[in-house]
């Protein structure tokens, strides 16, 4: 069995990974929205 420090490290890594995933999705949505807005203005 793992000691509490290893469990705590894994918990923090998982939390950090979720935050990074959310930021990546937010960035993709932002880029998509800007692209759609620019295409809409061009026509």
C-alpha positions in Angstrom: 0.0 0.0 0.0 1.2 3.5 -0.7 2.0 6.0 2.0 -0.1 9.2 2.5 2.5 11.4 0.8 2.3 9.4 -2.4 -1.5 9.5 -2.3 -1.4 13.3 -1.8 1.0 13.8 -4.7 -1.2 11.7 -7.0 -4.3 13.7 -5.8 -2.6 16.9 -6.7 -1.4 15.6 -10.0 -4.9 14.5 -10.9 -6.3 17.9 -9.9 -3.7 19.7 -11.9 -4.4 17.5 -15.0 -8.2 18.4 -14.7 -7.4 22.1 -14.6 -5.1 21.8 -17.6 -7.8 19.9 -19.5 -10.4 22.6 -18.7 -8.0 25.3 -19.8 -7.3 23.5 -23.1 -11.0 23.1 -23.8 -11.6 26.8 -23.0 -8.8 27.8 -25.3 -10.2 25.6 -28.2 -13.6 27.1 -27.7 -12.2 30.6 -27.7 -10.2 30.0 -30.9 -13.3 28.4 -32.5 -15.4 31.4 -31.6 -13.0 33.9 -32.9 -12.7 31.9 -36.2 -16.5 31.8 -36.6 -16.7 35.5 -35.8 -14.1 36.4 -38.4 -15.7 34.2 -41.0 -19.1 35.8 -40.3 -17.6 39.3 -40.7 -15.9 38.4 -44.0 -19.1 37.4 -45.8 
